[in-house]
């Protein structure tokens, strides 16, 4: 069946001028009817003003009243911030797992997160209504604690975090949870280090979680996946995962040519043949014939369909990008389940910039899942900055959260 966009509708409307809504819905149990919807209000880059939660018992046909959850919390040392997207159902246990990034910042700058963010997880036994467990992700070993949660990370010097919505965890076929994270590196002076000279710099890593008798997860860190800063100025960001037919783990990552637009802008990938512990050297991701394609610095997502096919959603552009732009069109394509490479003849534009729309249009920051009733794919996304504006002026953030239905 060819990939085809069936419909586009407003999922959560913007509450007013200058406010964008970023929303997504997630299954909370093995029952296909039960969902949670989480949406955030946004009026500047990389910062959510507040968050709301709703529940559905009928596969999204109706929703409960939205309940506000603050994205900020009081702390004597500064600004407490929390970014909490949705979670996923662990197929082996039926538990609903959620992961979130939070930290206490000395100022209100989004860049403070490069030194202060850490990751937490929650385990729910009632479909996301309450959490039986809620704690920081800290690796096993006496040397690790809340300040030093894994090797090479000291909160206040550097940080670890999740990226965008598509950075979804994966349950390996043997039941181990694979949590993709991004880490800011430490330099020779013991502080956060940006060797590429871009806006920020990260390396990618997995944290492997194994269930314990008390219902908690014991965490083990993988080898880091690091870029050559001379080829990707922001390192590697926002890893998305899939398990291929032979058990190989595929990791696809966001790179960047930020501030060095003469560099080719690619999507990057690495493979693990030992369940996610060690990785091949990251290289530009390609089509099956080995041809690399242009892709801006933006999030992406790998999604395994219930029929066994593997899909990738992200941005592909005809010309070499400049950092984050252009973030259109947004495409969906099938990934070869043996090689982990993108099938060129399946790549289909789901949405694109219209002739009268701004060249700064952003079709990104999305979440993709399967509707388990119909087999259709559901894309949650806001069309940011569609209205044209002059360079170096403040953009209009007004945007509804949209829901696309895609036949595959």
BALOBA-1460 file (C-alpha; in Angstrom, 3 decimals):
// residues 408
<rec num="1" residu="x" x="0.000" y="0.000" z="0.000"/>
<rec num="2" residu="x" x="1.433" y="3.434" z="-0.892"/>
<rec num="3" residu="x" x="1.884" y="5.953" z="1.908"/>
<rec num="4" residu="x" x="-0.917" y="8.526" z="1.794"/>
<rec num="5" residu="x" x="-2.049" y="11.372" z="4.060"/>
<rec num="6" residu="x" x="-5.758" y="10.838" z="4.752"/>
<rec num="7" residu="x" x="-6.626" y="13.856" z="6.910"/>
<rec num="8" residu="x" x="-5.326" y="16.746" z="9.003"/>
<rec num="9" residu="x" x="-7.314" y="18.195" z="11.890"/>
<rec num="10" residu="x" x="-6.806" y="20.343" z="14.986"/>
<rec num="11" residu="x" x="-5.991" y="18.171" z="17.993"/>
<rec num="12" residu="x" x="-5.575" y="20.990" z="20.551"/>
<rec num="13" residu="x" x="-6.143" y="24.606" z="19.454"/>
<rec num="14" residu="x" x="-3.824" y="27.434" z="20.397"/>
<rec num="15" residu="x" x="-5.305" y="29.336" z="23.363"/>
<rec num="16" residu="x" x="-4.245" y="32.735" z="22.006"/>
<rec num="17" residu="x" x="-1.868" y="34.849" z="19.938"/>
<rec num="18" residu="x" x="1.821" y="34.067" z="20.292"/>
<rec num="19" residu="x" x="1.274" y="30.604" z="21.807"/>
<rec num="20" residu="x" x="2.072" y="27.295" z="20.147"/>
<rec num="21" residu="x" x="0.689" y="23.984" z="21.371"/>
<rec num="22" residu="x" x="2.899" y="20.897" z="21.215"/>
<rec num="23" residu="x" x="0.837" y="17.767" z="21.819"/>
<rec num="24" residu="x" x="0.976" y="13.999" z="21.527"/>
<rec num="25" residu="x" x="-1.048" y="10.966" z="22.582"/>
<rec num="26" residu="x" x="0.272" y="7.649" z="23.882"/>
<rec num="27" residu="x" x="-1.031" y="4.202" z="24.716"/>
<rec num="28" residu="x" x="-0.971" y="3.571" z="28.459"/>
<rec num="29" residu="x" x="-1.871" y="-0.146" z="28.616"/>
<rec num="30" residu="x" x="-1.967" y="-3.102" z="26.256"/>
<rec num="31" residu="x" x="-5.641" y="-2.172" z="25.705"/>
<rec num="32" residu="x" x="-5.705" y="-0.222" z="22.430"/>
<rec num="33" residu="x" x="-8.544" y="1.989" z="23.717"/>
<rec num="34" residu="x" x="-6.722" y="3.631" z="26.632"/>
<rec num="35" residu="x" x="-4.640" y="6.712" z="25.888"/>
<rec num="36" residu="x" x="-3.040" y="9.673" z="27.571"/>
<rec num="37" residu="x" x="-2.731" y="13.054" z="25.846"/>
<rec num="38" residu="x" x="-0.063" y="15.497" z="26.986"/>
<rec num="39" residu="x" x="0.182" y="18.995" z="25.555"/>
<rec num="40" residu="x" x="2.446" y="21.918" z="26.364"/>
<rec num="41" residu="x" x="2.160" y="25.611" z="25.673"/>
<rec num="42" residu="x" x="5.207" y="27.241" z="24.121"/>
<rec num="43" residu="x" x="6.064" y="30.872" z="23.388"/>
<rec num="44" residu="x" x="9.847" y="30.715" z="22.944"/>
<rec num="45" residu="x" x="12.447" y="28.208" z="21.799"/>
<rec num="46" residu="x" x="13.269" y="25.183" z="23.982"/>
<rec num="47" residu="x" x="10.988" y="26.296" z="26.831"/>
<rec num="48" residu="x" x="7.515" y="25.038" z="27.759"/>
<rec num="49" residu="x" x="5.324" y="27.427" z="29.723"/>
<rec num="50" residu="x" x="2.938" y="24.844" z="31.161"/>
<rec num="51" residu="x" x="1.655" y="21.330" z="30.508"/>
<rec num="52" residu="x" x="-1.764" y="19.622" z="30.474"/>
<rec num="53" residu="x" x="-2.826" y="15.978" z="30.742"/>
<rec num="54" residu="x" x="-5.987" y="14.253" z="29.482"/>
<rec num="55" residu="x" x="-7.131" y="10.618" z="29.322"/>
<rec num="56" residu="x" x="-9.251" y="8.673" z="26.843"/>
<rec num="57" residu="x" x="-11.008" y="5.340" z="27.307"/>
<rec num="58" residu="x" x="-12.200" y="5.063" z="23.667"/>
<rec num="59" residu="x" x="-9.070" y="5.404" z="21.505"/>
<rec num="60" residu="x" x="-9.165" y="9.184" z="21.420"/>
<rec num="61" residu="x" x="-12.771" y="9.686" z="20.374"/>
<rec num="62" residu="x" x="-13.432" y="11.563" z="23.625"/>
<rec num="63" residu="x" x="-11.102" y="13.004" z="26.264"/>
<rec num="64" residu="x" x="-11.341" y="13.888" z="29.933"/>
<rec num="65" residu="x" x="-10.969" y="17.481" z="31.073"/>
<rec num="66" residu="x" x="-7.401" y="18.722" z="30.828"/>
<rec num="67" residu="x" x="-5.533" y="18.963" z="34.143"/>
<rec num="68" residu="x" x="-2.641" y="21.407" z="34.367"/>
<rec num="69" residu="x" x="0.800" y="20.179" z="35.444"/>
<rec num="70" residu="x" x="3.397" y="22.854" z="36.036"/>
<rec num="71" residu="x" x="6.656" y="22.682" z="34.092"/>
<rec num="72" residu="x" x="8.394" y="24.683" z="36.844"/>
<rec num="73" residu="x" x="8.980" y="23.952" z="40.506"/>
<rec num="74" residu="x" x="10.306" y="25.922" z="43.424"/>
<rec num="75" residu="x" x="13.897" y="25.387" z="44.520"/>
<rec num="76" residu="x" x="16.156" y="27.540" z="46.712"/>
<rec num="77" residu="x" x="19.072" y="27.237" z="44.239"/>
<rec num="78" residu="x" x="17.312" y="28.643" z="41.179"/>
<rec num="79" residu="x" x="14.691" y="27.865" z="38.559"/>
<rec num="80" residu="x" x="13.311" y="24.341" z="38.643"/>
<rec num="81" residu="x" x="12.335" y="23.161" z="35.137"/>
<rec num="82" residu="x" x="10.750" y="19.926" z="34.003"/>
<rec num="83" residu="x" x="10.009" y="18.662" z="30.470"/>
<rec num="84" residu="x" x="7.740" y="15.635" z="30.701"/>
<rec num="85" residu="x" x="6.525" y="14.145" z="27.422"/>
<rec num="86" residu="x" x="4.549" y="10.912" z="27.339"/>
<rec num="87" residu="x" x="5.738" y="7.381" z="27.794"/>
<rec num="88" residu="x" x="5.290" y="3.910" z="26.401"/>
<rec num="89" residu="x" x="3.914" y="0.533" z="27.434"/>
<rec num="90" residu="x" x="6.565" y="-2.091" z="28.117"/>
<rec num="91" residu="x" x="5.202" y="-5.099" z="26.189"/>
<rec num="92" residu="x" x="6.729" y="-7.651" z="28.539"/>
<rec num="93" residu="x" x="5.146" y="-6.360" z="31.744"/>
<rec num="94" residu="x" x="2.272" y="-4.135" z="30.563"/>
<rec num="95" residu="x" x="3.604" y="-1.323" z="32.749"/>
<rec num="96" residu="x" x="3.396" y="2.264" z="31.549"/>
<rec num="97" residu="x" x="6.841" y="3.868" z="31.680"/>
<rec num="98" residu="x" x="7.439" y="7.591" z="31.458"/>
<rec num="99" residu="x" x="10.735" y="9.457" z="31.269"/>
<rec num="100" residu="x" x="11.373" y="13.143" z="31.748"/>
<rec num="101" residu="x" x="14.167" y="15.695" z="31.908"/>
<rec num="102" residu="x" x="14.415" y="18.131" z="34.792"/>
<rec num="103" residu="x" x="16.950" y="20.352" z="36.506"/>
<rec num="104" residu="x" x="17.535" y="23.340" z="38.732"/>
<rec num="105" residu="x" x="18.975" y="26.232" z="36.731"/>
<rec num="106" residu="x" x="20.844" y="29.263" z="38.087"/>
<rec num="107" residu="x" x="19.029" y="31.497" z="35.548"/>
<rec num="108" residu="x" x="16.040" y="31.194" z="33.229"/>
<rec num="109" residu="x" x="18.210" y="30.612" z="30.130"/>
<rec num="110" residu="x" x="17.506" y="27.409" z="28.146"/>
<rec num="111" residu="x" x="21.267" y="26.938" z="27.750"/>
<rec num="112" residu="x" x="21.618" y="26.367" z="31.512"/>
<rec num="113" residu="x" x="20.332" y="22.885" z="30.801"/>
<rec num="114" residu="x" x="23.689" y="21.974" z="29.241"/>
<rec num="115" residu="x" x="25.070" y="21.729" z="32.786"/>
<rec num="116" residu="x" x="22.065" y="20.999" z="34.969"/>
<rec num="117" residu="x" x="19.630" y="18.576" z="33.325"/>
<rec num="118" residu="x" x="19.157" y="14.996" z="34.498"/>
<rec num="119" residu="x" x="16.677" y="12.243" z="33.631"/>
<rec num="120" residu="x" x="13.953" y="10.662" z="35.772"/>
<rec num="121" residu="x" x="11.583" y="7.760" z="35.170"/>
<rec num="122" residu="x" x="8.217" y="6.676" z="36.485"/>
<rec num="123" residu="x" x="6.429" y="3.317" z="36.541"/>
<rec num="124" residu="x" x="2.639" y="3.278" z="36.502"/>
<rec num="125" residu="x" x="0.462" y="0.242" z="37.161"/>
<rec num="126" residu="x" x="-2.838" y="2.017" z="36.393"/>
<rec num="127" residu="x" x="-2.339" y="3.438" z="32.923"/>
<rec num="128" residu="x" x="-0.535" y="6.648" z="33.837"/>
<rec num="129" residu="x" x="-2.972" y="7.965" z="36.444"/>
<rec num="130" residu="x" x="-0.532" y="7.442" z="39.327"/>
<rec num="131" residu="x" x="3.062" y="6.276" z="39.645"/>
<rec num="132" residu="x" x="4.147" y="3.393" z="41.844"/>
<rec num="133" residu="x" x="7.763" y="4.428" z="41.321"/>
<rec num="134" residu="x" x="9.196" y="7.858" z="40.492"/>
<rec num="135" residu="x" x="12.942" y="8.399" z="40.756"/>
<rec num="136" residu="x" x="16.076" y="9.646" z="39.023"/>
<rec num="137" residu="x" x="17.855" y="7.419" z="36.517"/>
<rec num="138" residu="x" x="21.120" y="6.474" z="38.264"/>
<rec num="139" residu="x" x="23.414" y="3.693" z="37.077"/>
<rec num="140" residu="x" x="24.271" y="0.722" z="39.274"/>
<rec num="141" residu="x" x="27.390" y="1.054" z="41.392"/>
<rec num="142" residu="x" x="28.430" y="2.698" z="44.661"/>
<rec num="143" residu="x" x="30.201" y="5.483" z="42.778"/>
<rec num="144" residu="x" x="26.954" y="6.776" z="41.229"/>
<rec num="145" residu="x" x="24.436" y="9.089" z="42.855"/>
<rec num="146" residu="x" x="22.106" y="12.011" z="42.071"/>
<rec num="147" residu="x" x="25.026" y="14.336" z="41.222"/>
<rec num="148" residu="x" x="27.105" y="11.683" z="39.426"/>
<rec num="149" residu="x" x="24.402" y="9.505" z="37.819"/>
<rec num="150" residu="x" x="26.584" y="7.766" z="35.204"/>
<rec num="151" residu="x" x="30.198" y="7.728" z="34.021"/>
<rec num="152" residu="x" x="31.404" y="11.087" z="32.747"/>
<rec num="153" residu="x" x="28.412" y="13.080" z="34.023"/>
<rec num="154" residu="x" x="28.501" y="15.432" z="37.005"/>
<rec num="155" residu="x" x="25.395" y="17.587" z="37.340"/>
<rec num="156" residu="x" x="26.494" y="21.232" z="37.495"/>
<rec num="157" residu="x" x="29.436" y="20.532" z="35.172"/>
<rec num="158" residu="x" x="27.578" y="18.773" z="32.381"/>
<rec num="159" residu="x" x="24.263" y="17.003" z="31.941"/>
<rec num="160" residu="x" x="22.195" y="14.266" z="30.368"/>
<rec num="161" residu="x" x="18.742" y="14.682" z="28.893"/>
<rec num="162" residu="x" x="16.200" y="13.365" z="26.481"/>
<rec num="163" residu="x" x="15.703" y="15.205" z="23.243"/>
<rec num="164" residu="x" x="12.423" y="15.657" z="21.422"/>
<rec num="165" residu="x" x="9.259" y="13.521" z="21.327"/>
<rec num="166" residu="x" x="10.682" y="10.969" z="18.888"/>
<rec num="167" residu="x" x="13.432" y="9.918" z="21.284"/>
<rec num="168" residu="x" x="11.256" y="7.043" z="22.414"/>
<rec num="169" residu="x" x="12.555" y="4.130" z="24.519"/>
<rec num="170" residu="x" x="12.636" y="0.612" z="23.110"/>
<rec num="171" residu="x" x="12.096" y="-2.753" z="24.760"/>
<rec num="172" residu="x" x="14.669" y="-5.175" z="23.391"/>
<rec num="173" residu="x" x="13.292" y="-8.602" z="22.457"/>
<rec num="174" residu="x" x="14.780" y="-10.072" z="25.661"/>
<rec num="175" residu="x" x="12.882" y="-7.537" z="27.814"/>
<rec num="176" residu="x" x="15.708" y="-5.052" z="28.475"/>
<rec num="177" residu="x" x="14.645" y="-1.387" z="28.260"/>
<rec num="178" residu="x" x="16.834" y="0.760" z="25.992"/>
<rec num="179" residu="x" x="16.635" y="4.425" z="26.948"/>
<rec num="180" residu="x" x="18.324" y="6.780" z="24.439"/>
<rec num="181" residu="x" x="19.836" y="9.907" z="25.997"/>
<rec num="182" residu="x" x="22.145" y="12.722" z="24.956"/>
<rec num="183" residu="x" x="25.054" y="13.861" z="27.104"/>
<rec num="184" residu="x" x="27.049" y="17.090" z="27.073"/>
<rec num="185" residu="x" x="30.784" y="16.294" z="27.178"/>
<rec num="186" residu="x" x="33.369" y="17.438" z="29.711"/>
<rec num="187" residu="x" x="36.482" y="19.241" z="28.481"/>
<rec num="188" residu="x" x="40.072" y="19.342" z="29.763"/>
<rec num="189" residu="x" x="39.110" y="21.974" z="32.357"/>
<rec num="190" residu="x" x="36.409" y="19.722" z="33.837"/>
<rec num="191" residu="x" x="33.533" y="21.842" z="32.484"/>
<rec num="192" residu="x" x="30.964" y="21.490" z="29.703"/>
<rec num="193" residu="x" x="32.835" y="21.386" z="26.404"/>
<rec num="194" residu="x" x="31.684" y="22.474" z="22.943"/>
<rec num="195" residu="x" x="34.385" y="21.374" z="20.495"/>
<rec num="196" residu="x" x="32.264" y="21.960" z="17.374"/>
<rec num="197" residu="x" x="31.500" y="25.625" z="17.976"/>
<rec num="198" residu="x" x="27.779" y="25.252" z="17.247"/>
<rec num="199" residu="x" x="24.857" y="26.357" z="19.397"/>
<rec num="200" residu="x" x="25.270" y="23.322" z="21.723"/>
<rec num="201" residu="x" x="27.192" y="20.041" z="21.670"/>
<rec num="202" residu="x" x="26.166" y="16.509" z="22.620"/>
<rec num="203" residu="x" x="27.103" y="12.858" z="22.323"/>
<rec num="204" residu="x" x="24.567" y="10.014" z="22.297"/>
<rec num="205" residu="x" x="24.306" y="7.051" z="24.638"/>
<rec num="206" residu="x" x="21.962" y="4.312" z="25.793"/>
<rec num="207" residu="x" x="21.001" y="3.463" z="29.347"/>
<rec num="208" residu="x" x="19.951" y="-0.180" z="29.601"/>
<rec num="209" residu="x" x="17.276" y="-0.911" z="32.209"/>
<rec num="210" residu="x" x="16.648" y="-4.371" z="33.672"/>
<rec num="211" residu="x" x="13.592" y="-5.084" z="35.825"/>
<rec num="212" residu="x" x="14.219" y="-5.872" z="39.509"/>
<rec num="213" residu="x" x="11.973" y="-7.816" z="41.907"/>
<rec num="214" residu="x" x="10.838" y="-4.573" z="43.589"/>
<rec num="215" residu="x" x="9.530" y="-3.199" z="40.268"/>
<rec num="216" residu="x" x="12.409" y="-0.793" z="39.759"/>
<rec num="217" residu="x" x="14.867" y="-0.673" z="36.877"/>
<rec num="218" residu="x" x="18.598" y="-1.206" z="37.347"/>
<rec num="219" residu="x" x="20.540" y="0.898" z="34.846"/>
<rec num="220" residu="x" x="23.745" y="0.157" z="32.922"/>
<rec num="221" residu="x" x="25.418" y="2.704" z="30.573"/>
<rec num="222" residu="x" x="26.424" y="1.838" z="27.016"/>
<rec num="223" residu="x" x="29.424" y="3.054" z="25.111"/>
<rec num="224" residu="x" x="29.011" y="6.624" z="23.863"/>
<rec num="225" residu="x" x="28.317" y="7.418" z="20.208"/>
<rec num="226" residu="x" x="30.416" y="10.456" z="19.320"/>
<rec num="227" residu="x" x="30.745" y="12.479" z="16.128"/>
<rec num="228" residu="x" x="33.803" y="14.129" z="14.668"/>
<rec num="229" residu="x" x="33.208" y="17.815" z="15.600"/>
<rec num="230" residu="x" x="34.814" y="18.796" z="12.303"/>
<rec num="231" residu="x" x="31.907" y="17.070" z="10.494"/>
<rec num="232" residu="x" x="28.971" y="17.849" z="12.814"/>
<rec num="233" residu="x" x="29.319" y="21.113" z="14.725"/>
<rec num="234" residu="x" x="26.743" y="20.185" z="17.374"/>
<rec num="235" residu="x" x="27.854" y="16.588" z="17.706"/>
<rec num="236" residu="x" x="25.021" y="14.041" z="17.707"/>
<rec num="237" residu="x" x="21.582" y="14.730" z="19.168"/>
<rec num="238" residu="x" x="18.174" y="13.129" z="19.678"/>
<rec num="239" residu="x" x="18.870" y="9.441" z="18.962"/>
<rec num="240" residu="x" x="15.969" y="7.262" z="17.820"/>
<rec num="241" residu="x" x="16.140" y="3.448" z="17.946"/>
<rec num="242" residu="x" x="14.930" y="0.273" z="16.278"/>
<rec num="243" residu="x" x="15.764" y="-3.423" z="16.576"/>
<rec num="244" residu="x" x="16.416" y="-4.975" z="13.150"/>
<rec num="245" residu="x" x="15.551" y="-8.498" z="12.030"/>
<rec num="246" residu="x" x="18.767" y="-10.080" z="13.321"/>
<rec num="247" residu="x" x="18.708" y="-8.206" z="16.649"/>
<rec num="248" residu="x" x="21.066" y="-5.428" z="15.552"/>
<rec num="249" residu="x" x="20.140" y="-2.102" z="17.157"/>
<rec num="250" residu="x" x="19.872" y="0.819" z="14.738"/>
<rec num="251" residu="x" x="20.422" y="4.347" z="16.070"/>
<rec num="252" residu="x" x="19.580" y="7.322" z="13.826"/>
<rec num="253" residu="x" x="20.714" y="10.751" z="15.045"/>
<rec num="254" residu="x" x="20.486" y="14.440" z="14.346"/>
<rec num="255" residu="x" x="23.713" y="16.176" z="13.299"/>
<rec num="256" residu="x" x="24.331" y="19.800" z="12.301"/>
<rec num="257" residu="x" x="26.397" y="22.150" z="10.173"/>
<rec num="258" residu="x" x="25.397" y="25.074" z="12.392"/>
<rec num="259" residu="x" x="27.778" y="28.032" z="11.838"/>
<rec num="260" residu="x" x="29.645" y="26.073" z="9.174"/>
<rec num="261" residu="x" x="27.105" y="25.839" z="6.327"/>
<rec num="262" residu="x" x="29.813" y="24.716" z="3.904"/>
<rec num="263" residu="x" x="29.709" y="21.299" z="5.610"/>
<rec num="264" residu="x" x="27.219" y="18.771" z="4.230"/>
<rec num="265" residu="x" x="24.178" y="18.424" z="6.476"/>
<rec num="266" residu="x" x="23.233" y="14.782" z="7.039"/>
<rec num="267" residu="x" x="21.301" y="12.413" z="9.224"/>
<rec num="268" residu="x" x="23.742" y="10.088" z="11.052"/>
<rec num="269" residu="x" x="23.487" y="6.450" z="12.099"/>
<rec num="270" residu="x" x="25.333" y="3.767" z="14.053"/>
<rec num="271" residu="x" x="24.747" y="0.059" z="14.638"/>
<rec num="272" residu="x" x="25.150" y="-2.143" z="17.696"/>
<rec num="273" residu="x" x="25.647" y="-5.889" z="17.336"/>
<rec num="274" residu="x" x="25.657" y="-6.596" z="21.078"/>
<rec num="275" residu="x" x="22.274" y="-5.274" z="22.149"/>
<rec num="276" residu="x" x="23.225" y="-1.606" z="22.443"/>
<rec num="277" residu="x" x="26.384" y="-1.784" z="24.552"/>
<rec num="278" residu="x" x="28.942" y="-0.940" z="21.837"/>
<rec num="279" residu="x" x="28.530" y="0.896" z="18.545"/>
<rec num="280" residu="x" x="29.993" y="1.232" z="15.095"/>
<rec num="281" residu="x" x="31.498" y="4.589" z="14.188"/>
<rec num="282" residu="x" x="28.669" y="6.985" z="13.264"/>
<rec num="283" residu="x" x="28.448" y="7.826" z="9.563"/>
<rec num="284" residu="x" x="25.955" y="9.671" z="7.342"/>
<rec num="285" residu="x" x="22.742" y="7.654" z="6.949"/>
<rec num="286" residu="x" x="21.967" y="6.678" z="3.367"/>
<rec num="287" residu="x" x="19.474" y="5.209" z="0.982"/>
<rec num="288" residu="x" x="19.831" y="1.511" z="0.158"/>
<rec num="289" residu="x" x="22.125" y="2.299" z="-2.780"/>
<rec num="290" residu="x" x="24.587" y="4.074" z="-0.462"/>
<rec num="291" residu="x" x="23.610" y="7.632" z="-1.451"/>
<rec num="292" residu="x" x="23.554" y="10.082" z="1.461"/>
<rec num="293" residu="x" x="20.720" y="12.604" z="1.502"/>
<rec num="294" residu="x" x="20.495" y="16.156" z="2.850"/>
<rec num="295" residu="x" x="18.754" y="16.568" z="6.187"/>
<rec num="296" residu="x" x="18.608" y="19.597" z="8.506"/>
<rec num="297" residu="x" x="19.360" y="19.559" z="12.213"/>
<rec num="298" residu="x" x="15.956" y="18.402" z="13.438"/>
<rec num="299" residu="x" x="14.381" y="15.529" z="15.342"/>
<rec num="300" residu="x" x="13.347" y="12.249" z="13.726"/>
<rec num="301" residu="x" x="11.648" y="9.017" z="14.755"/>
<rec num="302" residu="x" x="11.854" y="5.323" z="13.967"/>
<rec num="303" residu="x" x="8.585" y="3.410" z="14.432"/>
<rec num="304" residu="x" x="7.917" y="-0.318" z="14.212"/>
<rec num="305" residu="x" x="4.448" y="-1.017" z="12.776"/>
<rec num="306" residu="x" x="2.417" y="-3.940" z="14.142"/>
<rec num="307" residu="x" x="2.712" y="-5.641" z="10.738"/>
<rec num="308" residu="x" x="6.510" y="-5.763" z="11.117"/>
<rec num="309" residu="x" x="7.469" y="-2.898" z="8.814"/>
<rec num="310" residu="x" x="9.864" y="-0.239" z="10.095"/>
<rec num="311" residu="x" x="9.231" y="3.430" z="9.278"/>
<rec num="312" residu="x" x="11.279" y="6.615" z="9.665"/>
<rec num="313" residu="x" x="9.860" y="10.117" z="9.845"/>
<rec num="314" residu="x" x="11.970" y="13.259" z="9.585"/>
<rec num="315" residu="x" x="13.019" y="16.101" z="7.307"/>
<rec num="316" residu="x" x="14.785" y="15.626" z="3.976"/>
<rec num="317" residu="x" x="15.660" y="18.645" z="1.830"/>
<rec num="318" residu="x" x="16.826" y="18.957" z="-1.774"/>
<rec num="319" residu="x" x="19.612" y="21.469" z="-1.085"/>
<rec num="320" residu="x" x="22.253" y="21.394" z="1.617"/>
<rec num="321" residu="x" x="20.688" y="22.753" z="4.829"/>
<rec num="322" residu="x" x="21.975" y="25.575" z="6.981"/>
<rec num="323" residu="x" x="21.855" y="24.339" z="10.564"/>
<rec num="324" residu="x" x="18.215" y="23.766" z="11.501"/>
<rec num="325" residu="x" x="16.721" y="24.935" z="8.211"/>
<rec num="326" residu="x" x="14.787" y="24.172" z="6.152"/>
<rec num="327" residu="x" x="12.565" y="21.953" z="8.269"/>
<rec num="328" residu="x" x="10.331" y="20.998" z="5.377"/>
<rec num="329" residu="x" x="9.104" y="18.837" z="3.833"/>
<rec num="330" residu="x" x="8.418" y="16.270" z="6.530"/>
<rec num="331" residu="x" x="8.607" y="12.802" z="5.043"/>
<rec num="332" residu="x" x="7.746" y="9.223" z="5.914"/>
<rec num="333" residu="x" x="9.680" y="6.311" z="4.463"/>
<rec num="334" residu="x" x="10.244" y="2.621" z="5.075"/>
<rec num="335" residu="x" x="13.546" y="1.311" z="6.475"/>
<rec num="336" residu="x" x="15.044" y="-1.965" z="5.265"/>
<rec num="337" residu="x" x="14.720" y="-4.438" z="8.128"/>
<rec num="338" residu="x" x="18.001" y="-6.147" z="7.236"/>
<rec num="339" residu="x" x="20.377" y="-3.270" z="6.463"/>
<rec num="340" residu="x" x="18.788" y="-0.449" z="8.461"/>
<rec num="341" residu="x" x="18.965" y="1.857" z="5.421"/>
<rec num="342" residu="x" x="16.166" y="4.024" z="4.019"/>
<rec num="343" residu="x" x="14.191" y="2.761" z="1.021"/>
<rec num="344" residu="x" x="14.302" y="5.646" z="-1.442"/>
<rec num="345" residu="x" x="11.225" y="4.630" z="-3.443"/>
<rec num="346" residu="x" x="9.013" y="4.714" z="-0.316"/>
<rec num="347" residu="x" x="9.928" y="8.261" z="0.757"/>
<rec num="348" residu="x" x="6.720" y="10.329" z="0.745"/>
<rec num="349" residu="x" x="6.123" y="13.957" z="1.724"/>
<rec num="350" residu="x" x="3.437" y="14.145" z="4.428"/>
<rec num="351" residu="x" x="3.416" y="17.960" z="4.540"/>
<rec num="352" residu="x" x="5.390" y="20.723" z="2.850"/>
<rec num="353" residu="x" x="5.669" y="24.484" z="2.617"/>
<rec num="354" residu="x" x="3.033" y="26.160" z="0.441"/>
<rec num="355" residu="x" x="4.147" y="28.906" z="-1.982"/>
<rec num="356" residu="x" x="2.665" y="31.677" z="0.188"/>
<rec num="357" residu="x" x="4.168" y="30.385" z="3.451"/>
<rec num="358" residu="x" x="7.285" y="31.534" z="5.266"/>
<rec num="359" residu="x" x="10.661" y="30.010" z="4.359"/>
<rec num="360" residu="x" x="11.083" y="29.651" z="8.141"/>
<rec num="361" residu="x" x="8.169" y="27.185" z="8.330"/>
<rec num="362" residu="x" x="9.010" y="24.410" z="10.807"/>
<rec num="363" residu="x" x="7.518" y="20.953" z="10.283"/>
<rec num="364" residu="x" x="9.295" y="19.241" z="13.139"/>
<rec num="365" residu="x" x="9.029" y="18.597" z="16.897"/>
<rec num="366" residu="x" x="6.535" y="15.835" z="16.152"/>
<rec num="367" residu="x" x="5.435" y="12.486" z="17.554"/>
<rec num="368" residu="x" x="4.365" y="9.491" z="15.469"/>
<rec num="369" residu="x" x="2.467" y="6.410" z="16.652"/>
<rec num="370" residu="x" x="0.223" y="3.689" z="15.279"/>
<rec num="371" residu="x" x="-3.532" y="3.605" z="15.740"/>
<rec num="372" residu="x" x="-3.879" y="-0.027" z="16.828"/>
<rec num="373" residu="x" x="-7.503" y="-0.172" z="15.661"/>
<rec num="374" residu="x" x="-6.968" y="0.928" z="12.068"/>
<rec num="375" residu="x" x="-3.262" y="0.361" z="11.496"/>
<rec num="376" residu="x" x="-2.969" y="3.968" z="10.337"/>
<rec num="377" residu="x" x="-0.115" y="6.119" z="11.564"/>
<rec num="378" residu="x" x="-0.992" y="9.196" z="13.609"/>
<rec num="379" residu="x" x="1.288" y="12.215" z="13.368"/>
<rec num="380" residu="x" x="1.128" y="14.863" z="16.090"/>
<rec num="381" residu="x" x="2.742" y="18.122" z="14.948"/>
<rec num="382" residu="x" x="2.355" y="21.906" z="15.024"/>
<rec num="383" residu="x" x="3.068" y="23.927" z="11.866"/>
<rec num="384" residu="x" x="5.316" y="26.585" z="13.396"/>
<rec num="385" residu="x" x="6.149" y="29.942" z="11.774"/>
<rec num="386" residu="x" x="3.942" y="29.433" z="8.716"/>
<rec num="387" residu="x" x="3.301" y="33.183" z="8.534"/>
<rec num="388" residu="x" x="6.123" y="35.067" z="6.851"/>
<rec num="389" residu="x" x="8.257" y="37.439" z="8.916"/>
<rec num="390" residu="x" x="11.428" y="39.400" z="8.383"/>
<rec num="391" residu="x" x="14.777" y="37.939" z="9.291"/>
<rec num="392" residu="x" x="16.077" y="39.053" z="12.712"/>
<rec num="393" residu="x" x="12.563" y="39.895" z="13.954"/>
<rec num="394" residu="x" x="10.509" y="37.965" z="16.485"/>
<rec num="395" residu="x" x="8.474" y="35.158" z="14.880"/>
<rec num="396" residu="x" x="4.818" y="34.538" z="15.619"/>
<rec num="397" residu="x" x="4.593" y="31.383" z="17.733"/>
<rec num="398" residu="x" x="0.830" y="30.993" z="17.259"/>
<rec num="399" residu="x" x="0.137" y="27.404" z="16.167"/>
<rec num="400" residu="x" x="-2.438" y="24.691" z="16.843"/>
<rec num="401" residu="x" x="-1.443" y="21.131" z="17.684"/>
<rec num="402" residu="x" x="-2.498" y="19.088" z="14.643"/>
<rec num="403" residu="x" x="-3.268" y="15.415" z="14.108"/>
<rec num="404" residu="x" x="-2.555" y="13.780" z="10.728"/>
<rec num="405" residu="x" x="-3.858" y="10.349" z="9.732"/>
<rec num="406" residu="x" x="-1.584" y="8.441" z="7.373"/>
<rec num="407" residu="x" x="-2.397" y="5.225" z="5.506"/>
<rec num="408" residu="x" x="0.552" y="2.852" z="5.152"/>
